[in-house]
Amino acid sequence: MKIYTRAGDDGTTSLCDGSRLSKDDIRVEAYGTLDELNAHIGLLISLLQTSSLKEGVQPAANLTDFLSEIQEELFVIGGELARAEIKTEEPVSTQKLITKIETIIDELSSQLPVQHHFVLPGVSFQHLKVMFAVRFVVVLSVVSLHYPMWQQFHLKSLSLSTDYQIISSFCHVI
């Protein structure tokens, strides 16, 4: 099986139904950047599995398992963006994930000391900073699509997944 098709040599790419869009279409940028964010989360999972975490906050296995859940949801969101027709109803999985992320953020936040200054990126925090920057580009791309009903629930899950990663990193570096 060949992995190249030459179908995109004209500057277009196909959606899930086979219809074609220009590779510079904002929708292609949105799901491409979302895929980049997902790759960074995968790299973070790999880094966490090979490094030691500060004791007493959350076992690495729980953290990596939850990051994998976030990855799965982001993959679903990317798949929705690659459909010819964007669904406007909220997927049940998204609301469940939003609730779970909020609960975990609240639990982790309660374990942190009061912060009176910004935490500067260090070795263990730097990758999360990169992910935050990529997530910002994802949100800009999704907002540019002008799908208000779709944005209403997916933007919240994108923002919360990053909030979770940041608060989790604070728990492990402070």
C-alpha positions in Angstrom: 0.0 0.0 0.0 1.3 3.4 -0.9 1.1 6.1 1.7 1.0 8.9 -0.8 -1.9 9.6 -3.1 -0.9 12.8 -4.9 -4.6 13.9 -4.4 -3.4 17.0 -2.4 -0.8 18.1 -4.9 -3.2 20.7 -6.2 -3.4 22.4 -2.8 -6.5 20.7 -1.6 -7.3 18.1 1.1 -10.3 15.9 1.6 -12.8 15.9 4.4 -14.2 12.7 5.9 -16.9 12.4 3.2 -14.4 12.9 0.4 -15.3 16.5 -0.4 -12.3 18.7 -0.9 -11.2 22.0 0.7 -8.2 24.2 0.1 -5.3 23.4 2.4 -5.3 27.0 3.6 -9.0 26.9 4.6 -9.5 28.0 8.2 -11.2 24.7 9.0 -8.2 22.7 7.9 -6.0 25.0 10.0 -8.4 24.4 13.0 -8.2 20.6 12.9 -4.6 20.6 12.0 -3.7 22.8 15.0 -6.0 20.7 17.2 -4.0 17.7 16.0 -0.8 19.5 16.9 -2.1 20.1 20.5 -3.0 16.5 20.7 0.5 15.5 19.7 1.9 17.8 22.4 -0.3 16.1 25.0 1.0 12.7 23.8 4.5 14.0 24.3 3.7 15.2 27.7 2.2 11.8 28.6 5.5 10.2 27.5 7.5 12.7 29.5 5.4 12.1 32.6 5.7 8.3 32.3 9.5 8.6 32.3 10.0 11.3 35.0 9.3 11.3 38.7 6.5 13.5 40.0 6.3 15.3 43.3 4.9 12.9 45.9 1.5 13.3 47.5 -0.4 15.2 44.9 -1.5 12.7 42.2 0.0 9.5 41.0 1.5 9.7 37.5 -0.8 6.9 36.3 -3.9 8.9 37.1 -2.5 12.0 35.5 -1.5 10.2 32.3 -4.8 8.3 32.1 -6.7 11.6 32.4 -4.5 13.3 29.8 -5.3 10.3 27.5 -9.0 10.9 28.1 -8.5 14.6 27.0 -6.6 13.4 24.0 -9.5 11.1 23.0 -12.0 14.0 23.3 -9.8 16.3 21.2 -9.5 13.6 18.6 -13.4 13.5 18.5 -13.5 17.3 18.1 -11.0 17.1 15.3 -13.1 14.4 13.6 -16.1 16.7 13.8 -14.2 19.5 12.2 -13.3 17.2 9.4 -16.9 16.3 8.6 -18.6 18.0 5.6 -21.5 19.0 7.9 -20.6 20.3 11.4 -23.0 18.8 14.0 -24.5 21.5 16.2 -25.7 19.3 19.1 -23.5 18.9 22.1 -21.8 15.5 22.4 -22.6 13.8 25.7 -18.9 13.0 26.1 -17.9 16.6 26.0 -20.2 17.7 28.9 -19.0 14.7 31.0 -15.4 15.6 30.3 -16.0 19.3 31.1 -17.5 18.3 34.5 -14.7 15.9 35.2 -12.0 18.5 34.4 -13.7 21.2 36.5 -13.8 18.7 39.5 -10.2 17.7 39.2 -9.0 21.3 38.8 -10.9 22.2 41.9 -9.3 19.3 43.8 -5.8 20.2 42.6 -6.3 23.9 43.3 -7.2 23.2 46.9 -3.8 21.5 47.4 -1.8 24.5 46.2 -0.4 27.2 48.4 -1.6 30.7 47.8 0.3 32.2 44.8 1.6 35.8 45.0 3.6 35.7 41.8 3.7 34.2 38.4 5.4 30.8 38.1 8.2 31.1 35.5 8.5 28.2 33.0 11.1 25.7 34.1 12.1 22.4 32.8 9.0 20.5 34.0 6.6 23.4 33.1 8.0 24.4 29.7 6.2 21.8 27.7 2.8 22.9 29.2 3.6 26.5 28.2 4.1 25.3 24.6 0.8 23.4 24.8 -1.0 26.5 26.1 0.3 28.5 23.2 -0.8 25.9 20.7 -4.3 25.7 22.4 -4.6 29.4 22.0 -4.1 29.1 18.2 -6.6 26.2 18.2 -9.2 28.5 19.9 -8.5 31.3 17.4 -9.0 28.9 14.5 -12.2 27.5 15.9 -13.6 31.0 16.6 -12.8 32.0 13.0 -15.1 29.2 11.8 -18.1 31.1 13.1 -20.1 28.0 14.3 -21.6 29.5 17.4 -23.5 26.5 18.7 -20.5 24.2 18.1 -18.1 26.7 19.7 -20.3 27.1 22.8 -19.4 23.6 24.2 -16.1 22.8 22.4 -14.3 26.0 23.3 -15.1 25.3 27.0 -13.5 21.8 26.8 -10.5 23.2 25.0 -9.9 25.9 27.6 -10.5 23.6 30.6 -8.2 20.9 29.2 -5.4 23.5 29.2 -6.4 24.8 32.6 -6.2 21.3 33.9 -2.7 20.8 32.5 -1.5 24.0 34.0 -2.9 23.4 37.5 -1.6 19.9 37.4 1.9 21.1 36.5 1.7 23.7 39.4 1.0 20.8 41.7 4.1 19.0 40.5 6.6 21.9 40.4 5.7 23.9 43.5 
